[in-house]
């Protein structure tokens, strides 16, 4: 029986969302800043940083919806 992962490491997350690890690290350390891409949510388990797939999917969907709304309004 194979169990699907629910949480990804930083390396797995970078590959999953198509962004760099440095983007993930910088956004975690600096928080969300004006004129920067908003970072996905993350959790800490002890000293380990993990990203929930559900949060990553919602984060990715938010960009689709924003660009879609801009096209409809044009």
SVG drawing of the C-alpha trace seen along z (x, -y; Angstrom):
<svg xmlns="http://www.w3.org/2000/svg" viewBox="-15 -47 34 49">
<polyline fill="none" stroke="black" stroke-width="0.4" points="0.0,0.0 1.4,-3.4 0.5,-6.5 0.5,-9.8 2.7,-12.5 0.8,-15.4 3.9,-17.5 6.9,-18.3 10.4,-19.3 11.9,-22.6 13.5,-20.8 10.3,-19.0 8.3,-22.2 10.6,-24.1 10.2,-21.5 6.5,-21.2 5.8,-24.9 8.5,-25.6 10.3,-28.2 13.8,-28.3 14.7,-27.2 16.2,-30.7 12.7,-32.2 11.2,-29.9 14.0,-30.6 14.0,-34.4 10.2,-34.6 10.2,-32.7 12.9,-34.9 11.6,-38.2 7.9,-37.6 5.6,-39.0 6.8,-42.3 5.2,-44.8 5.9,-44.3 7.1,-40.7 5.4,-37.5 3.5,-36.3 5.0,-33.2 3.2,-29.9 2.3,-29.0 4.7,-26.7 4.8,-24.7 7.6,-23.9 7.9,-20.4 10.7,-20.8 13.5,-22.5 12.2,-21.1 10.2,-23.3 7.5,-21.6 4.9,-22.7 1.4,-21.2 0.4,-20.1 -3.1,-21.6 -1.6,-25.0 0.7,-24.8 -2.2,-24.0 -4.3,-26.9 -1.3,-29.2 -0.8,-28.2 -4.6,-28.5 -4.6,-32.0 -2.3,-33.1 -4.5,-31.5 -7.6,-33.1 -6.0,-36.6 -4.8,-36.4 -8.1,-35.0 -10.0,-37.8 -7.8,-40.4 -8.5,-38.9 -12.3,-38.9 -12.2,-42.5 -10.2,-43.7"/>
</svg>
